[in-house]
Amino acid sequence: HLWRETAYDVLTKDAGECVICLEELLQGDTIARLPCLCIYHKSCIDSWFEVNRSCPEHPAD
């Protein structure tokens, strides 16, 4: 289960866009890094995992 293997961190540089909220991932944001290495805002992926059990970008994993 991915949500149990999620690592949390703070970004040290800008990293593109969170595909859940469509806002930029900016330096200093608290992010979650999944085992597939996709990253999202921590609050976004926490909400996502309340309803879903897979990565938003890799639903078959």
Summary of the structure (lengths in Angstrom):
residues: 61
radius of gyration: 10.6
end to end distance: 9.7
largest distance: 30.5
contacts: 157
relative contact order: 0.26
helix: 21%
strand: 21%
